[in-house]
Amino acid sequence: MRRGKDLKRQRARLDVRPRFLIVCEGRVTEPEYINLIRIKEKINLVRIIIDNQGGTPKTLVDRAVAEKRRNRSEFGKQDEIWCVFDIDEHPLIAEARQKANANGIKIAISNPSFEFWLLLHFVYHSAAISRQEARRQCEARMNGYEKHIPGEALFPLLGTALENAQRLAKWHDTRGTVGENPSTDVYKLIERLRGGSKQELIKQITRSK
């Protein structure tokens, strides 16, 4: 009798939520931001798994593909794997893109860096910018940014960042300069995390009827 109860408990512990494996170039800033997004946006209906081992874009994609192949039977249709990295001065960007596309890995690239995405929370910016300048402007707008991401100052402006990033993407599209400095795809990941959670909630409500 006890064995049956243990089996029920084990099944109850199984986590069937859609999974988002996010492989980050940065070991601190990107993981901290994504975790804060999860908390502030109350994203509880999808499971976010962060790989913060770091590396070059090609290394990140290689690791993501290897993880997908290793757990092929576990990753379902509702699961997604993302790589988050910068253009900066990294080599093999084209190869990283190609391998990601060929293996169903989604990518969120910032040019020149992730700091540019953070900057869009405060201001729309379409002129070319260096990594150093993007960081300087972030530090000027966020007290304590050199140590951590101050969520209290940043996350009330998430809607502004999404609007600015979408506006910039359309601007690049009309000019034929998609991906050029400055640009960022991080907004696509954030929208998927928020949207995936909402979709799962709708499914749960539908199943309960």
N, CA, C and O of each residue as an XYZ file, in Angstrom:
836
protein
N       0.831     -1.204      0.000
C       0.000      0.000      0.000
C       0.867      1.256      0.000
O       0.570      2.239     -0.678
N       1.947      1.194      0.782
C       2.821      2.353      0.872
C       3.487      2.638     -0.459
O       3.707      3.797     -0.810
N       3.816      1.573     -1.216
C       4.465      1.765     -2.504
C       3.581      2.584     -3.440
O       4.075      3.434     -4.181
N       2.283      2.330     -3.404
C       1.353      3.094     -4.225
C       1.328      4.557     -3.846
O       1.270      5.426     -4.717
N       1.370      4.843     -2.539
C       1.388      6.228     -2.085
C       2.667      6.929     -2.508
O       2.642      8.090     -2.914
N       3.807      6.204     -2.409
C       5.088      6.791     -2.820
C       5.081      7.127     -4.305
O       5.617      8.152     -4.725
N       4.455      6.232     -5.111
C       4.399      6.451     -6.549
C       3.563      7.697     -6.860
O       3.905      8.481     -7.746
N       2.464      7.867     -6.118
C       1.621      9.047     -6.317
C       2.374     10.323     -5.971
O       2.264     11.333     -6.667
N       3.157     10.261     -4.865
C       3.932     11.440     -4.472
C       4.970     11.772     -5.542
O       5.188     12.940     -5.867
N       5.617     10.715     -6.096
C       6.641     10.927     -7.113
C       6.044     11.575     -8.356
O       6.632     12.491     -8.932
N       4.870     11.094     -8.765
C       4.220     11.676     -9.938
C       3.822     13.120     -9.685
O       3.884     13.956    -10.586
N       3.414     13.410     -8.454
C       3.012     14.772     -8.106
C       4.184     15.733     -8.187
O       4.016     16.926     -8.440
N       5.394     15.183     -7.963
C       6.580     16.046     -7.985
C       7.086     16.309     -9.400
O       7.909     17.202     -9.598
N       6.612     15.551    -10.387
C       7.071     15.744    -11.749
C       6.669     17.133    -12.244
O       5.524     17.554    -12.084
N       7.620     17.830    -12.843
C       7.364     19.186    -13.318
C       7.080     19.124    -14.816
O       7.987     18.871    -15.610
N       5.842     19.349    -15.201
C       5.451     19.222    -16.603
C       5.366     20.580    -17.305
O       4.902     20.658    -18.443
N       5.802     21.627    -16.652
C       5.754     22.946    -17.278
C       6.705     23.015    -18.475
O       7.742     22.351    -18.470
N       6.365     23.814    -19.511
C       7.294     24.017    -20.623
C       8.623     24.562    -20.095
O       8.647     25.383    -19.177
N       9.713     24.100    -20.681
C      11.033     24.521    -20.220
C      11.691     25.478    -21.203
O      11.591     25.317    -22.419
N      12.360     26.472    -20.649
C      13.176     27.392    -21.432
C      14.602     27.261    -20.914
O      14.920     27.741    -19.826
N      15.460     26.610    -21.696
C      16.882     26.552    -21.357
C      17.546     27.754    -22.002
O      17.505     27.910    -23.222
N      18.164     28.610    -21.182
C      18.778     29.843    -21.667
C      20.277     29.789    -21.402
O      20.715     29.798    -20.251
N      21.056     29.733    -22.476
C      22.510     29.624    -22.385
C      23.098     31.027    -22.570
O      22.992     31.617    -23.645
N      23.712     31.546    -21.520
C      24.151     32.950    -21.507
C      25.658     33.097    -21.688
O      26.445     32.314    -21.156
N      26.037     34.116    -22.449
C      27.456     34.463    -22.557
C      27.964     35.021    -21.235
O      29.022     34.618    -20.751
N      27.214     35.943    -20.654
C      27.619     36.540    -19.391
C      27.336     35.609    -18.218
O      26.332     34.898    -18.209
N      28.209     35.618    -17.250
C      28.037     34.755    -16.083
C      27.216     35.425    -14.986
O      26.722     34.750    -14.083
N      27.064     36.766    -15.057
C      26.392     37.490    -13.974
C      25.205     38.310    -14.486
O      24.063     38.059    -14.100
N      25.474     39.292    -15.357
C      24.447     40.273    -15.719
C      23.226     39.631    -16.363
O      22.103     39.844    -15.907
N      23.434     38.840    -17.428
C      22.296     38.236    -18.122
C      21.511     37.291    -17.215
O      20.287     37.401    -17.155
N      22.175     36.350    -16.495
C      21.410     35.484    -15.592
C      20.663     36.255    -14.517
O      19.526     35.919    -14.186
N      21.302     37.303    -13.961
C      20.637     38.092    -12.928
C      19.407     38.792    -13.495
O      18.365     38.842    -12.841
N      19.521     39.330    -14.700
C      18.387     40.014    -15.323
C      17.235     39.041    -15.575
O      16.084     39.351    -15.269
N      17.537     37.878    -16.126
C      16.491     36.899    -16.440
C      15.810     36.409    -15.172
O      14.592     36.231    -15.151
N      16.574     36.190    -14.127
C      15.976     35.766    -12.857
C      15.075     36.856    -12.281
O      14.019     36.563    -11.720
N      15.495     38.109    -12.420
C      14.665     39.204    -11.941
C      13.382     39.333    -12.771
O      12.315     39.629    -12.234
N      13.498     39.109    -14.079
C      12.320     39.107    -14.939
C      11.341     38.037    -14.459
O      10.140     38.283    -14.350
N      11.868     36.853    -14.175
C      11.020     35.752    -13.718
C      10.263     36.128    -12.453
O       9.083     35.808    -12.308
N      10.945     36.808    -11.543
C      10.322     37.192    -10.272
C       9.348     38.350    -10.458
O       8.199     38.281    -10.020
N       9.814     39.418    -11.112
C       8.999     40.620    -11.244
C       7.756     40.385    -12.108
O       6.687     40.927    -11.828
N       7.905     39.579    -13.150
C       6.789     39.297    -14.040
C       5.965     38.096    -13.575
O       4.964     37.735    -14.194
N       6.407     37.485    -12.473
C       5.707     36.325    -11.894
C       5.525     35.217    -12.931
O       4.426     34.700    -13.134
N       6.642     34.870    -13.582
C       6.626     33.813    -14.585
C       6.807     32.478    -13.868
O       7.929     32.040    -13.617
N       5.697     31.849    -13.548
C       5.722     30.609    -12.781
C       5.236     29.406    -13.568
O       5.401     28.268    -13.128
N       4.636     29.644    -14.733
C       4.030     28.552    -15.475
C       4.926     27.982    -16.557
O       4.548     27.040    -17.254
N       6.125     28.558    -16.699
C       7.168     27.928    -17.502
C       8.394     27.802    -16.613
O       8.607     28.616    -15.714
N       9.192     26.784    -16.865
C      10.384     26.544    -16.042
C      11.603     27.106    -16.758
O      11.919     26.688    -17.872
N      12.286     28.047    -16.127
C      13.461     28.695    -16.713
C      14.729     28.058    -16.142
O      14.947     28.044    -14.931
N      15.545     27.541    -17.032
C      16.819     26.926    -16.643
C      17.931     27.754    -17.271
O      17.970     27.908    -18.492
N      18.827     28.286    -16.462
C      19.881     29.168    -16.961
C      21.237     28.471    -16.911
O      21.649     27.956    -15.872
N      21.915     28.464    -18.047
C      23.286     27.981    -18.144
C      24.178     29.216    -18.160
O      24.189     29.958    -19.142
N      24.926     29.444    -17.080
C      25.770     30.642    -16.983
C      27.257     30.297    -16.987
O      28.061     30.961    -16.333
N      27.612     29.243    -17.735
C      29.027     28.864    -17.818
C      29.827     29.824    -18.689
O      31.055     29.865    -18.615
N      29.115     30.604    -19.522
C      29.803     31.579    -20.359
C      30.478     30.952    -21.564
O      30.342     29.754    -21.812
N      31.212     31.774    -22.315
C      31.913     31.304    -23.500
C      31.639     32.201    -24.692
O      30.894     33.175    -24.585
N      32.240     31.876    -25.826
C      32.012     32.623    -27.056
C      30.677     32.197    -27.663
O      30.152     31.143    -27.305
N      30.113     32.999    -28.581
C      28.845     32.616    -29.206
C      28.846     31.212    -29.796
O      27.886     30.465    -29.603
N      29.905     30.838    -30.511
C      29.983     29.499    -31.107
C      29.994     28.432    -30.023
O      29.365     27.385    -30.176
N      30.702     28.689    -28.930
C      30.751     27.737    -27.821
C      29.377     27.569    -27.191
O      28.975     26.456    -26.852
N      28.657     28.676    -27.035
C      27.316     28.618    -26.442
C      26.380     27.773    -27.296
O      25.649     26.926    -26.782
N      26.411     28.012    -28.609
C      25.537     27.260    -29.504
C      25.924     25.787    -29.512
O      25.052     24.918    -29.495
N      27.215     25.500    -29.539
C      27.671     24.103    -29.483
C      27.133     23.415    -28.234
O      26.677     22.273    -28.291
N      27.189     24.118    -27.106
C      26.725     23.534    -25.841
C      25.205     23.343    -25.853
O      24.693     22.342    -25.352
N      24.503     24.302    -26.423
C      23.042     24.200    -26.504
C      22.622     23.021    -27.380
O      21.713     22.270    -27.027
N      23.288     22.864    -28.523
C      22.975     21.757    -29.429
C      23.281     20.422    -28.764
O      22.500     19.477    -28.869
N      24.421     20.347    -28.080
C      24.798     19.107    -27.391
C      23.777     18.750    -26.318
O      23.433     17.580    -26.149
N      23.293     19.756    -25.595
C      22.294     19.518    -24.553
C      20.987     19.039    -25.165
O      20.335     18.148    -24.620
N      20.608     19.612    -26.273
C      19.374     19.198    -26.938
C      19.480     17.762    -27.429
O      18.535     16.987    -27.284
N      20.618     17.399    -28.008
C      20.802     16.029    -28.502
C      20.884     15.026    -27.357
O      20.380     13.907    -27.460
N      21.518     15.437    -26.277
C      21.687     14.541    -25.132
C      20.340     14.235    -24.474
O      20.121     13.139    -23.957
N      19.455     15.213    -24.504
C      18.146     15.042    -23.863
C      17.025     15.121    -24.889
O      15.960     15.680    -24.626
N      17.285     14.551    -26.063
C      16.316     14.633    -27.154
C      14.946     14.117    -26.744
O      13.925     14.684    -27.131
N      14.920     13.045    -25.963
C      13.651     12.447    -25.565
C      12.923     13.301    -24.530
O      11.714     13.155    -24.344
N      13.657     14.197    -23.852
C      13.054     15.004    -22.797
C      12.510     16.334    -23.312
O      11.490     16.817    -22.819
N      13.178     16.927    -24.293
C      12.732     18.225    -24.793
C      11.528     18.043    -25.705
O      11.623     17.411    -26.757
N      10.394     18.604    -25.291
C       9.151     18.454    -26.038
C       8.875     19.644    -26.930
O       9.688     20.563    -27.026
N       7.715     19.624    -27.589
C       7.352     20.681    -28.526
C       7.167     22.029    -27.830
O       7.337     23.079    -28.448
N       6.820     21.996    -26.545
C       6.577     23.244    -25.824
C       7.857     23.856    -25.258
O       7.844     24.986    -24.771
N       8.961     23.112    -25.323
C      10.226     23.579    -24.758
C      11.011     24.401    -25.778
O      10.873     24.206    -26.985
N      11.838     25.324    -25.277
C      12.669     26.138    -26.158
C      14.067     26.271    -25.573
O      14.248     26.306    -24.355
N      15.052     26.345    -26.463
C      16.436     26.585    -26.054
C      16.898     27.880    -26.710
O      16.772     28.055    -27.922
N      17.435     28.785    -25.893
C      17.912     30.083    -26.363
C      19.389     30.257    -26.024
O      19.866     29.777    -24.996
N      20.099     30.951    -26.906
C      21.463     31.412    -26.600
C      21.435     32.944    -26.590
O      20.918     33.574    -27.512
N      21.996     33.523    -25.542
C      22.024     34.978    -25.381
C      23.479     35.430    -25.420
O      24.268     35.074    -24.544
N      23.834     36.215    -26.435
C      25.228     36.665    -26.522
C      25.335     37.996    -27.238
O      24.371     38.490    -27.823
N      26.540     38.570    -27.178
C      26.833     39.873    -27.779
C      27.573     39.696    -29.101
O      28.182     38.657    -29.356
N      27.507     40.728    -29.930
C      28.365     40.770    -31.117
C      29.786     41.113    -30.686
O      30.727     40.365    -30.950
N      29.930     42.267    -30.011
C      31.217     42.714    -29.493
C      32.297     42.479    -30.552
O      32.147     42.922    -31.691
N      33.380     41.788    -30.192
C      34.427     41.478    -31.165
C      34.591     39.969    -31.303
O      35.686     39.484    -31.586
N      33.520     39.239    -31.107
C      33.595     37.784    -31.135
C      33.789     37.255    -32.557
O      33.249     37.816    -33.510
N      34.561     36.176    -32.697
C      34.692     35.522    -34.000
C      33.560     34.511    -34.213
O      32.827     34.189    -33.279
N      33.426     34.026    -35.420
C      32.528     32.910    -35.755
C      31.048     33.203    -35.459
O      30.286     32.288    -35.148
N      30.649     34.466    -35.554
C      29.246     34.810    -35.329
C      28.361     34.140    -36.392
O      27.318     33.570    -36.069
N      28.788     34.216    -37.662
C      27.994     33.627    -38.743
C      27.837     32.126    -38.551
O      26.760     31.575    -38.779
N      28.916     31.464    -38.128
C      28.855     30.022    -37.896
C      27.915     29.684    -36.742
O      27.192     28.689    -36.782
N      27.940     30.534    -35.714
C      27.055     30.322    -34.564
C      25.595     30.455    -34.985
O      24.759     29.639    -34.599
N      25.289     31.479    -35.775
C      23.930     31.677    -36.276
C      23.469     30.468    -37.101
O      22.368     29.950    -36.917
N      24.342     30.040    -38.009
C      23.989     28.950    -38.919
C      23.704     27.656    -38.154
O      22.726     26.964    -38.437
N      24.550     27.339    -37.201
C      24.362     26.105    -36.447
C      23.109     26.184    -35.580
O      22.385     25.199    -35.439
N      22.857     27.350    -35.002
C      21.652     27.525    -34.188
C      20.402     27.320    -35.042
O      19.489     26.595    -34.644
N      20.357     27.950    -36.207
C      19.195     27.825    -37.089
C      18.992     26.384    -37.549
O      17.860     25.909    -37.640
N      20.089     25.693    -37.835
C      20.008     24.318    -38.330
C      19.521     23.340    -37.264
O      19.043     22.252    -37.584
N      19.643     23.732    -35.999
C      19.301     22.813    -34.916
C      18.125     23.289    -34.058
O      17.876     22.751    -32.979
N      17.412     24.293    -34.544
C      16.234     24.756    -33.821
C      16.544     25.475    -32.521
O      15.727     25.486    -31.600
N      17.732     26.079    -32.444
C      18.122     26.857    -31.273
C      17.820     28.323    -31.556
O      18.232     28.845    -32.592
N      17.125     28.981    -30.676
C      16.804     30.389    -30.849
C      17.930     31.245    -30.270
O      18.577     30.851    -29.300
N      18.161     32.409    -30.864
C      19.251     33.267    -30.398
C      18.749     34.682    -30.147
O      17.885     35.194    -30.858
N      19.313     35.295    -29.119
C      19.023     36.686    -28.773
C      20.356     37.422    -28.740
O      21.098     37.339    -27.762
N      20.648     38.137    -29.810
C      21.936     38.796    -29.973
C      21.801     40.291    -29.718
O      20.838     40.917    -30.160
N      22.760     40.856    -29.013
C      22.818     42.301    -28.808
C      24.075     42.847    -29.466
O      25.152     42.262    -29.353
N      23.928     43.964    -30.147
C      25.054     44.608    -30.811
C      25.098     46.081    -30.381
O      24.226     46.852    -30.780
N      26.088     46.491    -29.581
C      27.321     45.745    -29.344
C      27.264     44.780    -28.157
O      28.033     43.820    -28.115
N      26.354     45.019    -27.178
C      26.388     44.238    -25.947
C      25.032     44.235    -25.263
O      24.124     44.974    -25.646
N      24.908     43.393    -24.246
C      23.667     43.269    -23.479
C      23.303     44.588    -22.803
O      22.127     44.870    -22.573
N      24.323     45.400    -22.485
C      24.051     46.696    -21.854
C      23.169     47.585    -22.729
O      22.422     48.423    -22.224
N      23.262     47.392    -24.051
C      22.418     48.206    -24.921
C      20.941     47.892    -24.679
O      20.106     48.796    -24.696
N      20.616     46.616    -24.453
C      19.232     46.259    -24.120
C      18.805     46.946    -22.824
O      17.685     47.447    -22.727
N      19.678     46.972    -21.848
C      19.346     47.639    -20.582
C      19.129     49.138    -20.813
O      18.238     49.743    -20.217
N      19.943     49.722    -21.675
C      19.829     51.150    -21.954
C      18.465     51.499    -22.555
O      17.934     52.582    -22.310
N      17.902     50.582    -23.339
C      16.612     50.840    -23.976
C      15.466     50.929    -22.967
O      14.372     51.366    -23.322
N      15.694     50.531    -21.739
C      14.676     50.724    -20.704
C      14.480     52.215    -20.412
O      13.431     52.628    -19.919
N      15.498     53.007    -20.721
C      15.475     54.429    -20.360
C      15.310     55.359    -21.551
O      14.727     56.436    -21.420
N      15.821     54.954    -22.715
C      15.852     55.880    -23.842
C      15.878     55.100    -25.158
O      16.463     54.021    -25.243
N      15.232     55.669    -26.182
C      15.348     55.124    -27.529
C      16.660     55.605    -28.122
O      17.007     56.779    -27.991
N      17.398     54.702    -28.777
C      18.733     55.052    -29.279
C      18.958     54.305    -30.588
O      18.844     53.080    -30.634
N      19.278     55.037    -31.652
C      19.498     54.391    -32.948
C      20.869     54.686    -33.549
O      21.198     54.167    -34.615
N      21.680     55.517    -32.875
C      23.024     55.819    -33.366
C      24.003     54.754    -32.877
O      23.838     54.207    -31.787
N      25.010     54.464    -33.676
C      26.008     53.468    -33.301
C      26.605     53.821    -31.938
O      26.819     54.990    -31.617
N      26.866     52.785    -31.151
C      27.360     53.004    -29.792
C      28.361     51.907    -29.435
O      28.208     50.759    -29.854
N      29.374     52.261    -28.669
C      30.361     51.265    -28.258
C      29.893     50.544    -27.004
O      29.004     51.019    -26.297
N      30.486     49.414    -26.740
C      30.171     48.666    -25.529
C      30.453     49.512    -24.294
O      29.669     49.525    -23.346
N      31.586     50.219    -24.316
C      31.986     51.031    -23.172
C      30.992     52.173    -22.920
O      30.664     52.480    -21.774
N      30.517     52.799    -24.011
C      29.582     53.897    -23.860
C      28.222     53.396    -23.368
O      27.578     54.052    -22.550
N      27.792     52.252    -23.859
C      26.524     51.685    -23.402
C      26.587     51.400    -21.904
O      25.639     51.676    -21.170
N      27.704     50.849    -21.463
C      27.857     50.567    -20.036
C      27.907     51.861    -19.223
O      27.315     51.947    -18.147
N      28.621     52.874    -19.748
C      28.717     54.145    -19.030
C      27.333     54.764    -18.845
O      27.014     55.278    -17.773
N      26.516     54.709    -19.895
C      25.180     55.285    -19.792
C      24.293     54.488    -18.831
O      23.450     55.064    -18.143
N      24.480     53.181    -18.783
C      23.730     52.359    -17.813
C      24.125     52.728    -16.387
O      23.268     52.871    -15.514
N      25.411     52.879    -16.162
C      25.890     53.237    -14.822
C      25.372     54.614    -14.411
O      25.075     54.845    -13.239
N      25.265     55.531    -15.381
C      24.779     56.877    -15.076
C      23.297     56.877    -14.711
O      22.838     57.745    -13.967
N      22.550     55.908    -15.232
C      21.106     55.867    -15.002
C      20.693     54.929    -13.868
O      19.585     55.041    -13.345
N      21.576     54.007    -13.488
C      21.225     53.031    -12.457
C      22.258     53.046    -11.340
O      23.378     52.566    -11.515
N      21.893     53.578    -10.232
C      22.791     53.628     -9.092
C      23.128     52.219     -8.618
O      22.237     51.424     -8.319
N      24.410     51.923     -8.556
C      24.844     50.614     -8.098
C      24.966     49.575     -9.187
O      25.221     48.407     -8.896
N      24.789     49.978    -10.457
C      24.814     49.006    -11.550
C      26.157     48.292    -11.670
O      26.216     47.158    -12.146
N      27.227     48.945    -11.245
C      28.549     48.309    -11.375
C      28.648     47.039    -10.541
O      29.548     46.227    -10.760
N      27.729     46.853     -9.580
C      27.756     45.667     -8.730
C      26.629     44.683     -9.048
O      26.819     43.469     -8.975
N      25.460     45.213     -9.398
C      24.328     44.346     -9.690
C      23.269     45.130    -10.457
O      23.394     46.341    -10.639
N      22.223     44.432    -10.907
C      21.137     45.093    -11.614
C      20.095     45.561    -10.610
O      19.479     44.731     -9.940
N      19.881     46.865    -10.487
C      18.871     47.374     -9.552
C      17.464     47.234    -10.139
O      16.999     48.098    -10.883
N      16.813     46.155     -9.798
C      15.507     45.864    -10.366
C      14.475     46.933    -10.103
O      13.593     47.165    -10.930
N      14.573     47.594     -8.947
C      13.587     48.616     -8.594
C      13.586     49.763     -9.601
O      12.543     50.353     -9.882
N      14.766     50.072    -10.141
C      14.865     51.173    -11.099
C      14.571     50.708    -12.521
O      14.119     51.491    -13.357
N      14.826     49.443    -12.788
C      14.792     48.949    -14.163
C      13.432     48.411    -14.584
O      12.934     48.764    -15.653
N      12.830     47.568    -13.767
C      11.688     46.793    -14.242
C      10.376     47.559    -14.391
O       9.520     47.115    -15.156
N      10.170     48.682    -13.706
C       8.986     49.478    -14.056
C       9.042     49.994    -15.491
O       8.029     50.433    -16.036
N      10.237     49.942    -16.107
C      10.435     50.458    -17.460
C      10.523     49.349    -18.504
O      10.934     49.604    -19.636
N      10.148     48.129    -18.146
C      10.234     47.017    -19.093
C       9.391     47.276    -20.338
O       9.830     46.994    -21.453
N       8.179     47.813    -20.155
C       7.330     48.125    -21.305
C       7.991     49.102    -22.258
O       7.874     48.970    -23.476
N       8.685     50.080    -21.703
C       9.415     51.053    -22.520
C      10.517     50.366    -23.315
O      10.704     50.654    -24.497
N      11.243     49.463    -22.673
C      12.322     48.737    -23.353
C      11.787     47.906    -24.515
O      12.380     47.890    -25.594
N      10.677     47.221    -24.300
C      10.080     46.406    -25.361
C       9.648     47.284    -26.535
O       9.882     46.939    -27.693
N       9.025     48.405    -26.235
C       8.584     49.322    -27.299
C       9.774     49.893    -28.056
O       9.748     49.974    -29.284
N      10.823     50.292    -27.329
C      12.007     50.861    -27.977
C      12.710     49.836    -28.856
O      13.154     50.162    -29.957
N      12.814     48.591    -28.374
C      13.489     47.540    -29.138
C      12.705     47.195    -30.397
O      13.294     46.988    -31.458
N      11.381     47.132    -30.289
C      10.547     46.844    -31.460
C      10.627     47.983    -32.476
O      10.705     47.752    -33.683
N      10.606     49.206    -31.972
C      10.716     50.370    -32.860
C      12.060     50.352    -33.592
O      12.123     50.632    -34.789
N      13.126     50.026    -32.873
C      14.458     49.976    -33.481
C      14.541     48.856    -34.515
O      15.143     49.026    -35.575
N      13.935     47.715    -34.203
C      13.946     46.587    -35.147
C      13.250     46.964    -36.453
O      13.732     46.623    -37.533
N      12.122     47.664    -36.362
C      11.400     48.105    -37.558
C      12.229     49.122    -38.339
O      12.243     49.112    -39.570
N      12.921     50.003    -37.608
C      13.781     51.011    -38.248
C      14.879     50.331    -39.055
O      15.147     50.710    -40.196
N      15.518     49.317    -38.455
C      16.566     48.577    -39.171
C      15.983     47.843    -40.368
O      16.610     47.784    -41.426
N      14.787     47.281    -40.209
C      14.168     46.510    -41.275
C      13.909     47.380    -42.504
O      14.137     46.949    -43.635
N      13.439     48.590    -42.282
C      13.157     49.487    -43.408
C      14.439     49.954    -44.098
O      14.419     50.316    -45.275
N      15.542     49.945    -43.371
C      16.825     50.396    -43.927
C      17.673     49.249    -44.472
O      18.697     49.482    -45.114
N      17.252     48.021    -44.217
C      18.051     46.870    -44.636
C      19.311     46.704    -43.825
O      20.327     46.228    -44.332
N      19.248     47.100    -42.541
C      20.443     47.038    -41.684
C      20.207     46.153    -40.449
O      20.781     46.394    -39.387
N      19.371     45.143    -40.600
C      19.023     44.275    -39.465
C      20.285     43.682    -38.831
O      21.144     43.126    -39.515
N      20.372     43.817    -37.505
C      21.504     43.254    -36.768
C      22.692     44.166    -36.620
O      23.631     43.847    -35.891
N      22.670     45.300    -37.299
C      23.809     46.213    -37.209
C      23.748     47.018    -35.907
O      22.711     47.081    -35.248
N      24.868     47.622    -35.556
C      24.991     48.432    -34.332
C      24.204     49.737    -34.493
O      24.414     50.475    -35.455
N      23.274     50.027    -33.524
C      22.931     49.223    -32.352
C      21.669     48.396    -32.608
O      20.777     48.825    -33.340
N      21.601     47.220    -32.007
C      20.407     46.397    -32.137
C      20.411     45.334    -31.033
O      21.446     45.051    -30.428
N      19.248     44.760    -30.789
C      19.157     43.695    -29.791
C      17.910     42.854    -30.048
O      16.849     43.368    -30.402
N      18.071     41.547    -29.859
C      16.951     40.608    -29.981
C      16.455     40.135    -28.622
O      15.598     39.254    -28.553
N      16.970     40.696    -27.555
C      16.598     40.220    -26.222
C      15.098     40.370    -25.982
O      14.495     39.573    -25.264
N      14.503     41.391    -26.585
C      13.062     41.597    -26.400
C      12.256     40.386    -26.870
O      11.186     40.105    -26.329
N      12.764     39.670    -27.874
C      12.055     38.483    -28.371
C      12.030     37.384    -27.307
O      11.019     36.705    -27.129
N      13.141     37.218    -26.611
C      13.191     36.233    -25.526
C      12.240     36.612    -24.408
O      11.502     35.767    -23.902
N      12.254     37.887    -24.018
C      11.376     38.329    -22.930
C       9.910     38.132    -23.310
O       9.103     37.689    -22.492
N       9.573     38.463    -24.551
C       8.190     38.276    -24.995
C       7.799     36.805    -24.983
O       6.662     36.472    -24.650
N       8.723     35.924    -25.342
C       8.431     34.488    -25.330
C       8.248     33.985    -23.905
O       7.358     33.172    -23.654
N       9.061     34.443    -22.974
C       8.922     34.021    -21.583
C       7.571     34.463    -21.031
O       6.871     33.689    -20.377
N       7.221     35.693    -21.298
C       5.928     36.203    -20.819
C       4.773     35.530    -21.554
O       3.791     35.127    -20.931
N       4.886     35.407    -22.866
C       3.831     34.802    -23.667
C       3.670     33.325    -23.418
O       2.550     32.815    -23.385
N       4.803     32.615    -23.238
C       4.738     31.191    -22.960
C       4.020     30.905    -21.665
O       3.272     29.933    -21.556
N       4.252     31.764    -20.672
C       3.588     31.589    -19.384
C       2.084     31.806    -19.528
O       1.288     31.077    -18.936
N       1.696     32.814    -20.319
C       0.276     33.091    -20.523
C      -0.399     31.955    -21.286
O      -1.527     31.573    -20.977
N       0.312     31.412    -22.300
C      -0.249     30.314    -23.071
C      -0.472     29.087    -22.202
O      -1.486     28.401    -22.334
N       0.472     28.813    -21.319
C       0.326     27.662    -20.437
C      -0.830     27.874    -19.470
O      -1.542     26.925    -19.142
N      -1.026     29.106    -19.010
C      -2.146     29.395    -18.118
C      -3.474     29.137    -18.829
O      -4.397     28.574    -18.240
N      -3.568     29.548    -20.091
C      -4.787     29.325    -20.872
C      -5.042     27.817    -21.012
O      -6.180     27.362    -20.903
N      -3.981     27.055    -21.253
C      -4.136     25.604    -21.375
C      -4.642     24.988    -20.084
O      -5.511     24.116    -20.102
N      -4.092     25.446    -18.954
C      -4.502     24.909    -17.682
C      -5.965     25.222    -17.399
O      -6.703     24.373    -16.898
N      -6.380     26.442    -17.721
C      -7.778     26.828    -17.513
C      -8.700     25.992    -18.398
O      -9.763     25.548    -17.965
N      -8.270     25.783    -19.661
C      -9.067     25.003    -20.595
C      -9.218     23.560    -20.132
O     -10.297     22.974    -20.222
N      -8.093     22.985    -19.622
C      -8.132     21.587    -19.173
C      -9.007     21.417    -17.955
O      -9.580     20.349    -17.741
N      -9.118     22.481    -17.139
C      -9.882     22.367    -15.905
C     -11.389     22.461    -16.127
O     -12.169     22.152    -15.226
N     -11.804     22.888    -17.324
C     -13.241     23.053    -17.594
C     -13.872     21.712    -17.941
O     -15.074     21.644    -18.200
